[in-house]
Amino acid sequence: MYKYNPINSAFRLAHALKQTIDHQIDCQCLDISPMNVRVMKIIEANSPCTAQDIAKYLKRDKAQVTRLINSLVEKGIIGREANPHDKRSQLLVVMEPGREMMSLIEGIDQEILKKFQGDVTEEELETFKRLASKMATVLETSV
C-alpha cells in the first residue's frame, strides 16, 4: 500500500512545473535552459550583481555559475561591466537581446501561472505561497 508523503507531492509539483517551463521555452524556440532563465532573472532583479552573488543565491559553486554566465555572454544575452567597488570582479547586466528574451519569458511565466492556478481560489493560493515559503525557509536554514 502506498503511503502518502507530502514530499512526493512537492516532487510531483516541481517536476510538473519544470516540464511545463521546458515545454514553453521549446515552443518559443528560445535557445536557453531553465537554469539560464533563473540566472537572467536574478541579474535582472538584483542588478548590479556579480557571479559570486548569483552563486550564493543559487547555492551553487562559482565554477557552475561561471559556466552558465559564460554561455549567456557568448549568446549576447548578458554582459559584463567593470565593478567600480572591486577591481577583481565584474558586474553582470542583461543586454538588449536578453531584455527581449525576458519579455518573452514574462509572457511564459504568466501563461504558466494561469495554468498553475487552475481552479485554485485566491485564498488557497495565498495559503500555498505562505506554506511553501515557510517550508523552504526551514529547509534552507537547516543545511
C-alpha positions, 0 to 999 in steps of 0.5 A: 500500500502506498503511503502518502508523503507530502514530499512526493507531492512537492516532487510531483509539483516541481517536476510538473512545473519544470516540464511545463517551463521546458515545454514553453521555452521549446515552443518559443524556440528560445535557445536557453535552459531553465537554469539560464532563465533563473540566472537572467532573472536574478541579474535582472532583479538584483542588478548590479550583481556579480557571479559570486552573488548569483552563486550564493543565491543559487547555492551553487559553486562559482565554477557552475555559475561561471559556466552558465554566465559564460554561455549567456555572454557568448549568446549576447544575452548578458554582459559584463561591466567593470565593478567600480567597488572591486577591481577583481570582479565584474558586474553582470547586466542583461543586454538588449537581446536578453531584455527581449528574451525576458519579455518573452519569458514574462509572457511564459511565466504568466501563461504558466501561472494561469495554468498553475492556478487552475481552479485554485481560489485566491485564498488557497493560493495565498495559503500555498505561497505562505506554506511553501515559503515557510517550508523552504525557509526551514529547509534552507536554514537547516543545511 
